[in-house]
Amino acid sequence: MANPDSESFSPNDFRIPSYLIVPDSEDKDDSVEPQCPVLVFVNSKSGGQLGGDLLVTYRSILGKHQVYDLGEEAPDEVLRRIYLNLEKLRSNGDTLALRIQQQLKIIVAGGDGTAGWLLGVVSDLKLSHPPAIATVPLGTGNNLPFSFGWGKKNPGTDHSSVVSFLKQVSEAKEMKIDSWHMLMRMRAPEEGSCDPIAPLELPHSLHAFQRVSSTDELNVEGYHTFRGGFWNYFSMGMDAQISYAFHSERKAHPEKFKNQLINQSTYAKLGCTQGWFFASLFHPSSRNIAQLAKVKIMKRHGEWQDLHIPHSIRSIVCLNLPSFSGGLNPWGTPNSTKRSQRDLTPPYVDDGHLEIVGFRDAWHGLVLLAPNGHGTRLAQAHRIRFEFHKGAADHTFMRIDGEPWKQPLPLKDDTVVVEISHLGQVNMLATHGCRAKSIHDPSTPSHHDDEDNDSGKEDSGEEFRKFGAAETFKIPDEVDISRLS
């Protein structure tokens, strides 16, 4: 029996004439205008064998010129080449090239880090018509695809599954999401290195958190300055430590990490062995967030103010999307009473604010599995600043969008600062009825009084410089660089 999806599917609706994407190609015989032109980027190493299988299937449908293996060619090189060719053709009067520029969509298949890589590249290239991006869930957490309705389970790689996904892309809506810049500065240590220690050798800018070069305008003599960016979340503390242990284990024994279920099971086991369930016994109190750093926040167009962090909080998450650790929502949706008393709002993905949530231990995190469960809501902020206490610890663990690292801290330095600020927005493709909500969407409910019954008890309390994905990220003008010196 024929597949109904296949009967109504035409590859020509998605195929881009080759002369538009292959410079100096003379073949214009196939210049049929597609209804939904797409470029596909696949991390062939994601999802065990799934990435490689998906690459083969997409190429069988769209051809090799529209489907790229990220292990072979960086996306900034591909997009720069294609857009230069489109611009050249457009300037010569090719109207189809202009329409492709205006209608192009991107599909990226990989984990959250891979998706972030593409988002950073598209942001950095500053295209006149930036393509919206759909994400295929090939990682372990898959928070980005889950937030925008693409699911969190690894997909099928057969022909009918890919056809079904392409049809969803053609029907998807566009949504803007906030992007965030992260800057860290410290005095150059007297001995040793304070460069981030990654558990894996990552491709250039899978959310690279890197030291700026000596010629960079952000570089300050006598200081080390690092930068990075994220779309989903930044976290610090025990959750990042567990993630670091997971990635280290996967690097040492890659043969044990062949599917999503095994990965998630291993993650849970590491939570036990690392002491996350009995943090009060195994986790030094000196690494609790309040003992490690003073936290300051700024509302939009406001002033810096101290944020009270309960002493029991061992992990802090600055969240942009309503999905964390494989689909959990740490913020939840505050009811009208909470919104009024604490100046809180529902978690929109494009309102220029991050939700800041704290966790005491893994048992506290399990509250998220309950209906209306949430972590300790600390604040919502447009900018966040961590000022580390001198000698509090020789290192901590940090994570952005699923990519963790161990961050050494100089013991004799009282000037270590991390500052997170709003950068801009990027376009995502989302299914109708997805979890992510826009503040500008009239269908988004403004009141959710029935969604929060306090099952998670509260404690008191335009130019870019570099994303690291391409070479054109600029710091937002409102960031006071001198305060980081």
Disulfide bonds with the S-S distance in Angstrom:
none
